[in-house]
């Protein structure tokens, strides 16, 4: 179940449009509604059984290499009761360019049982490149990918989705994977009423047919993902918003 919870909780973020090319300044957004201190908490269940939790926090407004930025932290872990079956802890640090919410840098540390893996990604907009470094035990893997269009990764997509309407999406959607940026498809499947421990609300239902992941995004100004569902060979996995602070 390597990175299962992480992929489920963040898999919904593949539905992010970016219609403009170039540097982050070419995609400025004045009102994205992010606030320092915001904390989103999700619960994850498999076949209806709660197995883990995820927390996303806007920690600070700061700078990253001269760019005004938001500092975002994400923590994901399994419940202690399931430690015999799933032992998983991930912590991410992300710098988002303040105007556009495009990623500047992300560091990801994943602990699964006795193994620890770290990833670092630098998005070099001026050079139109992405630098990717992966470390696991004594192994180091370095890659450089071209970036002809602005590119996002899993965690940054959570926030980018909140300020960009999927109805204005370009035909090509890009997401950074370990093999480089890839193209994804987007399907809007109407408006539904969705219940979560946080609240009951109307939400836009968005589907990625390739990964068979569905996300329900609230229709209010916050644009928060309320629920996520993924269909796997072993069953249905659900992630639902528990609280917003």
C-alpha positions in Angstrom: 0.0 0.0 0.0 2.9 2.3 -0.7 1.8 5.9 -0.5 -1.8 4.8 -0.7 -3.4 7.3 1.6 -1.4 10.2 0.1 -2.4 9.3 -3.5 -6.0 9.0 -2.5 -6.2 12.2 -0.6 -4.3 14.2 -3.2 -5.3 12.4 -6.3 -8.2 14.6 -6.8 -5.9 17.5 -7.6 -5.3 16.5 -11.1 -8.1 18.7 -12.4 -6.3 22.1 -12.5 -6.4 24.3 -15.5 -3.7 26.8 -16.5 -4.6 28.7 -19.6 -1.6 31.0 -19.7 2.1 30.2 -20.3 5.2 31.8 -19.1 6.4 32.9 -15.6 4.3 33.1 -12.5 3.8 36.8 -12.9 1.8 36.2 -16.1 -0.9 34.4 -14.1 -1.5 36.8 -11.3 -4.7 36.4 -9.2 -5.7 39.1 -6.7 -8.3 37.3 -4.7 -7.7 33.7 -3.8 -9.0 33.6 -0.3 -6.0 32.0 1.4 -5.3 33.1 5.0 -2.4 32.4 7.3 -3.5 29.9 9.9 -6.1 28.1 7.8 -6.2 24.4 8.7 -8.0 21.7 6.7 -8.5 18.3 8.3 -9.6 15.2 6.4 -10.4 11.7 7.4 -9.8 8.7 5.2 -11.7 5.4 5.1 -11.4 2.2 3.1 -14.6 0.2 2.6 -16.2 2.4 5.2 -13.5 1.8 7.9 -11.6 4.9 9.1 -7.8 4.3 8.6 -6.0 7.7 8.6 -6.1 11.5 8.6 -4.6 14.4 6.7 -4.0 18.0 7.7 -3.1 20.9 5.5 -2.1 24.2 7.0 -1.2 27.7 5.7 1.7 28.5 8.0 2.9 31.9 6.9 3.4 34.6 4.3 7.1 34.7 3.5 9.6 34.8 0.6 11.3 32.0 -1.4 14.4 33.1 -3.4 13.0 36.6 -3.7 9.4 35.6 -4.6 6.6 36.5 -2.2 5.2 33.2 -1.1 2.9 31.2 1.1 4.4 28.5 3.3 2.2 25.4 3.3 2.6 22.3 5.4 0.9 18.9 5.0 0.9 16.0 7.3 -0.6 12.6 6.6 -0.6 9.5 8.9 -2.4 6.3 9.6 -4.3 5.8 12.8 -2.3 4.0 15.5 -4.9 1.2 15.6 -3.9 0.2 12.0 -0.2 0.3 12.6 0.1 -3.5 12.2 -1.4 -3.2 8.7 -0.4 0.3 7.5 2.6 2.2 8.9 2.7 5.5 7.0 3.7 9.1 7.9 4.3 11.9 5.4 5.2 15.5 5.9 5.4 18.1 3.1 6.7 21.6 3.1 5.6 23.7 0.1 6.3 27.3 -1.1 3.6 28.7 -3.3 4.1 31.9 -5.4 1.7 34.3 -3.7 0.1 35.9 -6.7 -0.5 32.7 -8.7 -0.4 29.8 -6.2 2.1 28.1 -8.6 4.7 26.0 -6.8 8.2 27.3 -6.3 9.6 24.5 -4.1 8.4 21.4 -2.3 10.1 19.0 0.1 8.4 15.7 0.9 9.4 13.2 3.5 7.7 9.8 3.5 8.2 7.2 6.3 6.7 3.8 5.5 7.5 1.1 8.2 11.3 1.2 8.5 12.0 3.0 5.2 12.3 6.8 4.7 12.3 8.6 1.4 12.7 12.3 0.7 11.9 14.3 -2.4 12.8 17.8 -3.4 11.4 19.7 -6.4 12.4 23.1 -7.6 10.3 24.9 -10.3 12.6 27.2 -12.2 10.2 29.3 -14.3 12.8 31.5 -15.8 14.8 28.5 -17.0 11.6 26.6 -17.9 12.9 23.6 -16.0 12.0 21.4 -13.0 14.7 19.9 -10.8 13.7 16.7 -9.0 15.9 15.0 -6.4 14.9 11.7 -4.6 16.8 10.2 -1.7 16.1 6.7 -0.3 18.7 5.2 2.1 22.0 5.6 0.2 20.4 6.0 -3.2 20.1 9.4 -4.8 18.1 10.0 -8.0 18.3 13.4 -9.9 16.2 14.4 -12.9 15.7 17.6 -14.8 12.4 18.0 -16.8 11.5 20.7 -19.3 8.7 23.0 -18.4 7.2 24.7 -21.5 4.0 25.4 -19.5 3.5 26.3 -15.8 3.5 23.0 -14.0 2.1 21.9 -10.6 2.5 18.9 -8.3 0.0 17.2 -6.0 -0.1 19.4 -3.0 0.1 22.7 -4.9 -2.9 21.6 -7.0 -5.1 21.5 -3.9 -4.7 25.3 -3.6 -4.6 26.1 -7.3 -7.9 24.4 -7.8 -9.5 26.9 -5.4 -8.9 29.9 -7.6 -9.2 28.5 -11.1 -12.5 27.4 -12.5 -12.3 24.0 -14.2 -14.9 25.3 -16.7 -12.2 27.6 -18.2 -9.7 24.7 -18.4 -7.3 24.3 -21.3 -7.6 21.0 -23.1 -4.2 20.0 -21.8 -3.8 19.6 -18.0 -0.3 19.0 -16.6 0.7 17.3 -13.4 4.3 16.5 -12.3 4.9 12.8 -11.7 8.1 10.9 -11.1 8.4 10.5 -14.9 7.8 14.2 -15.6 4.8 16.3 -16.5 1.9 14.3 -17.9 -1.4 15.2 -19.6 -4.7 14.6 -17.9 -8.3 14.9 -18.7 -11.1 16.8 -16.9 -14.8 16.0 -16.7 -17.4 18.2 -15.0 -20.3 16.0 -13.9 -22.8 18.5 -12.5 -23.8 19.8 -9.1 -24.6 17.5 -6.1 -25.4 17.8 -2.4 -22.6 16.3 -0.4 -22.3 15.5 3.3 -19.1 15.4 5.3 -18.3 15.6 9.1 -17.7 19.3 8.4 -21.0 20.2 6.8 -23.6 19.4 4.2 -23.3 21.5 1.1 -23.8 21.7 -2.7 -20.6 20.9 -4.6 -19.3 20.6 -8.2 -18.5 17.0 -9.0 -15.3 16.6 -11.0 -14.0 13.3 -12.4 -10.6 12.2 -13.7 -11.5 9.2 -16.0 -7.9 8.0 -16.2 -7.4 7.5 -12.4 -11.1 6.9 -11.6 -11.0 9.6 -8.9 -13.9 11.8 -8.1 -13.8 15.1 -6.1 -16.6 17.3 -4.8 -15.6 21.0 -4.5 -17.8 23.4 -2.5 -19.6 26.1 -4.5 -19.0 28.8 -2.0 -16.1 31.3 -2.3 -13.7 29.1 -0.4 -13.8 26.4 -3.1 -12.7 23.7 -0.6 -12.6 20.0 -1.7 -15.3 18.5 0.6 -15.0 14.8 -0.4 -12.8 12.6 -2.6 -13.5 9.1 -3.8 -11.2 6.6 -5.5 -12.1 3.2 -6.8 -9.3 0.6 -6.5 -9.2 -3.2 -7.1 -9.6 -3.8 -3.3 -12.5 -1.4 -2.9 -13.7 2.2 -2.5 -11.6 4.7 -0.7 -13.2 7.9 0.7 -11.7 11.1 2.1 -14.0 13.6 3.7 -13.5 17.0 5.2 -13.7 16.9 9.0 -13.0 20.5 10.0 -11.8 23.9 8.8 -10.0 26.2 11.2 
